[in-house]
Amino acid sequence: MEKKPLSHITIGGIIGGIIIVYSMILNFMELTANKPLGYLMYAIILAGIIIAVNMYGKSVDHTASFGKLFVFGFKTTAVVTILVIAFQVVFFLIFPEYKEKFFEIAHEQMLKEGKANEEQIEMGIQMVRKLFWVFIIGGTLFGFVMFGAISSIIGAAVTKKIPPQSPFQQPPLQ
Protein backbone atom coordinates (compact mmCIF):
# COMPACT_ATOMS: atom_id res chain seq x y z
CA MET A 1 0.00 0.00 0.00
CA GLU A 2 1.34 3.41 -1.00
CA LYS A 3 2.07 5.94 1.72
CA LYS A 4 -0.06 9.08 1.47
CA PRO A 5 1.73 12.41 2.08
CA LEU A 6 0.51 14.64 4.88
CA SER A 7 -2.07 17.30 4.14
CA HIS A 8 -1.36 20.94 4.99
CA ILE A 9 -5.04 21.29 5.92
CA THR A 10 -4.86 18.51 8.50
CA ILE A 11 -1.60 19.69 10.04
CA GLY A 12 -2.73 23.34 9.93
CA GLY A 13 -5.96 22.35 11.66
CA ILE A 14 -4.04 20.61 14.43
CA ILE A 15 -1.66 23.54 14.99
CA GLY A 16 -4.56 26.03 14.76
CA GLY A 17 -6.53 23.96 17.27
CA ILE A 18 -3.62 23.98 19.70
CA ILE A 19 -3.29 27.77 19.38
CA ILE A 20 -7.05 28.27 19.83
CA VAL A 21 -7.12 26.11 22.98
CA TYR A 22 -4.06 27.93 24.31
CA SER A 23 -5.68 31.29 23.56
CA MET A 24 -8.87 30.28 25.34
CA ILE A 25 -6.88 29.17 28.37
CA LEU A 26 -5.11 32.55 28.48
CA ASN A 27 -8.40 34.43 28.15
CA PHE A 28 -10.42 32.44 30.66
CA MET A 29 -7.61 32.39 33.21
CA GLU A 30 -7.17 36.15 32.70
CA LEU A 31 -3.53 35.81 31.68
CA THR A 32 -3.71 37.87 28.48
CA ALA A 33 -1.76 40.73 30.07
CA ASN A 34 1.22 38.40 30.61
CA LYS A 35 3.36 39.17 27.55
CA PRO A 36 5.74 36.16 27.80
CA LEU A 37 2.74 33.82 27.73
CA GLY A 38 1.44 35.70 24.69
CA TYR A 39 4.77 35.28 22.92
CA LEU A 40 4.57 31.56 23.58
CA MET A 41 1.84 31.44 20.93
CA TYR A 42 4.42 32.45 18.32
CA ALA A 43 6.79 29.78 19.62
CA ILE A 44 3.99 27.24 19.09
CA ILE A 45 3.62 28.40 15.48
CA LEU A 46 7.38 28.33 14.92
CA ALA A 47 7.85 24.84 16.36
CA GLY A 48 4.61 23.50 14.86
CA ILE A 49 5.41 24.55 11.30
CA ILE A 50 9.02 23.34 11.50
CA ILE A 51 7.85 19.95 12.81
CA ALA A 52 5.08 19.82 10.18
CA VAL A 53 7.52 20.50 7.33
CA ASN A 54 9.86 17.82 8.68
CA MET A 55 6.99 15.32 8.96
CA TYR A 56 5.93 16.14 5.39
CA GLY A 57 9.49 15.54 4.19
CA LYS A 58 9.47 12.13 5.85
CA SER A 59 6.05 11.30 4.40
CA VAL A 60 7.40 11.81 0.85
CA ASP A 61 10.56 9.80 1.64
CA HIS A 62 12.71 12.96 1.72
CA THR A 63 12.35 13.48 -2.04
CA ALA A 64 10.77 16.96 -1.80
CA SER A 65 12.84 19.96 -2.81
CA PHE A 66 13.43 23.01 -0.62
CA GLY A 67 10.74 24.89 -2.55
CA LYS A 68 8.15 22.15 -2.16
CA LEU A 69 8.85 21.91 1.58
CA PHE A 70 8.61 25.69 1.95
CA VAL A 71 5.29 25.77 0.07
CA PHE A 72 3.91 23.04 2.33
CA GLY A 73 4.92 25.04 5.41
CA PHE A 74 3.45 28.25 4.04
CA LYS A 75 0.16 26.54 3.08
CA THR A 76 0.02 25.15 6.61
CA THR A 77 0.60 28.69 7.92
CA ALA A 78 -2.31 29.95 5.81
CA VAL A 79 -4.64 27.33 7.30
CA VAL A 80 -3.52 28.18 10.84
CA THR A 81 -3.96 31.91 10.20
CA ILE A 82 -7.46 31.52 8.76
CA LEU A 83 -8.56 29.33 11.68
CA VAL A 84 -7.16 31.69 14.32
CA ILE A 85 -8.68 34.81 12.71
CA ALA A 86 -12.06 33.09 12.44
CA PHE A 87 -11.78 32.05 16.08
CA GLN A 88 -10.92 35.58 17.20
CA VAL A 89 -13.85 37.11 15.35
CA VAL A 90 -16.29 34.57 16.80
CA PHE A 91 -14.74 34.79 20.27
CA PHE A 92 -14.95 38.58 20.53
CA LEU A 93 -18.51 38.57 19.15
CA ILE A 94 -19.66 35.92 21.65
CA PHE A 95 -17.70 37.35 24.59
CA PRO A 96 -17.70 41.16 24.21
CA GLU A 97 -16.49 41.50 27.80
CA TYR A 98 -13.08 40.22 26.65
CA LYS A 99 -12.98 43.00 24.09
CA GLU A 100 -13.43 45.49 26.96
CA LYS A 101 -10.79 43.63 28.97
CA PHE A 102 -8.45 44.10 25.99
CA PHE A 103 -8.93 47.88 26.23
CA GLU A 104 -8.38 47.87 30.01
CA ILE A 105 -5.13 45.96 29.62
CA ALA A 106 -3.96 48.34 26.89
CA HIS A 107 -4.79 51.31 29.15
CA GLU A 108 -2.86 49.81 32.09
CA GLN A 109 0.17 49.03 29.93
CA MET A 110 0.26 52.58 28.55
CA LEU A 111 0.10 53.96 32.09
CA LYS A 112 2.97 51.69 33.18
CA GLU A 113 5.14 52.86 30.30
CA GLY A 114 4.58 56.46 31.39
CA LYS A 115 5.28 57.92 27.95
CA ALA A 116 1.86 59.55 27.60
CA ASN A 117 -0.51 61.47 29.84
CA GLU A 118 -4.06 60.34 30.64
CA GLU A 119 -5.62 62.40 27.83
CA GLN A 120 -3.25 60.97 25.20
CA ILE A 121 -3.86 57.46 26.49
CA GLU A 122 -7.63 57.93 26.27
CA MET A 123 -7.31 59.24 22.70
CA GLY A 124 -5.21 56.20 21.80
CA ILE A 125 -7.75 53.83 23.34
CA GLN A 126 -10.57 55.52 21.40
CA MET A 127 -8.63 55.07 18.17
CA VAL A 128 -8.06 51.40 18.97
CA ARG A 129 -11.81 51.01 19.72
CA LYS A 130 -12.68 52.42 16.30
CA LEU A 131 -10.15 50.21 14.51
CA PHE A 132 -10.42 47.15 16.77
CA TRP A 133 -11.15 44.65 14.01
CA VAL A 134 -8.43 46.06 11.79
CA PHE A 135 -5.89 45.68 14.60
CA ILE A 136 -7.05 42.18 15.58
CA ILE A 137 -7.30 40.75 12.06
CA GLY A 138 -4.38 42.69 10.58
CA GLY A 139 -2.11 42.04 13.55
CA THR A 140 -2.86 38.34 13.55
CA LEU A 141 -2.45 38.11 9.80
CA PHE A 142 0.88 39.96 9.80
CA GLY A 143 2.31 38.17 12.84
CA PHE A 144 1.27 34.67 11.85
CA VAL A 145 2.35 35.04 8.21
CA MET A 146 5.71 36.49 9.23
CA PHE A 147 6.42 33.73 11.77
CA GLY A 148 4.99 31.12 9.41
CA ALA A 149 7.30 32.20 6.59
CA ILE A 150 10.31 32.15 8.90
CA SER A 151 9.41 28.73 10.27
CA SER A 152 8.72 27.41 6.73
CA ILE A 153 12.18 28.52 5.64
CA ILE A 154 13.79 26.95 8.71
CA GLY A 155 11.75 23.76 8.33
CA ALA A 156 12.61 23.44 4.64
CA ALA A 157 16.29 24.09 5.37
CA VAL A 158 16.64 21.51 8.16
CA THR A 159 14.55 18.76 6.57
CA LYS A 160 16.59 16.00 5.01
CA LYS A 161 16.45 15.94 1.20
CA ILE A 162 17.51 13.04 -1.00
CA PRO A 163 17.97 14.15 -4.61
CA PRO A 164 16.13 12.02 -7.16
CA GLN A 165 18.28 9.53 -9.03
CA SER A 166 18.66 10.09 -12.73
CA PRO A 167 17.96 7.02 -14.88
CA PHE A 168 21.21 7.80 -16.72
CA GLN A 169 23.41 7.55 -13.64
CA GLN A 170 25.49 4.45 -13.36
CA PRO A 171 26.11 2.84 -10.01
CA PRO A 172 29.74 3.16 -8.93
CA LEU A 173 32.02 0.39 -10.12
CA GLN A 174 33.48 -1.85 -7.49
Secondary structure in CASP SS format (residue, H / E / C, confidence):
PFRMAT SS
TARGET T0000
AUTHOR 0000-0000-0000
METHOD secondary structure of the structure
MODEL  1
M C 1.00
E C 1.00
K C 1.00
K C 1.00
P C 1.00
L C 1.00
S C 1.00
H H 1.00
I H 1.00
T H 1.00
I H 1.00
G H 1.00
G H 1.00
I H 1.00
I H 1.00
G H 1.00
G H 1.00
I H 1.00
I H 1.00
I H 1.00
V H 1.00
Y H 1.00
S H 1.00
M H 1.00
I H 1.00
L H 1.00
N H 1.00
F H 1.00
M C 1.00
E C 1.00
L C 1.00
T C 1.00
A C 1.00
N C 1.00
K H 1.00
P H 1.00
L H 1.00
G H 1.00
Y H 1.00
L H 1.00
M H 1.00
Y H 1.00
A H 1.00
I H 1.00
I H 1.00
L H 1.00
A H 1.00
G H 1.00
I H 1.00
I H 1.00
I H 1.00
A H 1.00
V H 1.00
N H 1.00
M H 1.00
Y H 1.00
G H 1.00
K H 1.00
S H 1.00
V C 1.00
D C 1.00
H C 1.00
T C 1.00
A C 1.00
S C 1.00
F H 1.00
G H 1.00
K H 1.00
L H 1.00
F H 1.00
V H 1.00
F H 1.00
G H 1.00
F H 1.00
K H 1.00
T H 1.00
T H 1.00
A H 1.00
V H 1.00
V H 1.00
T H 1.00
I H 1.00
L H 1.00
V H 1.00
I H 1.00
A H 1.00
F H 1.00
Q H 1.00
V H 1.00
V H 1.00
F H 1.00
F H 1.00
L H 1.00
I H 1.00
F C 1.00
P H 1.00
E H 1.00
Y H 1.00
K H 1.00
E H 1.00
K H 1.00
F H 1.00
F H 1.00
E H 1.00
I H 1.00
A H 1.00
H H 1.00
E H 1.00
Q H 1.00
M H 1.00
L H 1.00
K H 1.00
E H 1.00
G C 1.00
K C 1.00
A C 1.00
N C 1.00
E H 1.00
E H 1.00
Q H 1.00
I H 1.00
E H 1.00
M H 1.00
G H 1.00
I H 1.00
Q H 1.00
M H 1.00
V H 1.00
R H 1.00
K H 1.00
L C 1.00
F H 1.00
W H 1.00
V H 1.00
F H 1.00
I H 1.00
I H 1.00
G H 1.00
G H 1.00
T H 1.00
L H 1.00
F H 1.00
G H 1.00
F H 1.00
V H 1.00
M H 1.00
F H 1.00
G H 1.00
A H 1.00
I H 1.00
S H 1.00
S H 1.00
I H 1.00
I H 1.00
G H 1.00
A H 1.00
A H 1.00
V H 1.00
T C 1.00
K C 1.00
K C 1.00
I C 1.00
P C 1.00
P C 1.00
Q C 1.00
S C 1.00
P C 1.00
F C 1.00
Q C 1.00
Q C 1.00
P C 1.00
P C 1.00
L C 1.00
Q C 1.00
END
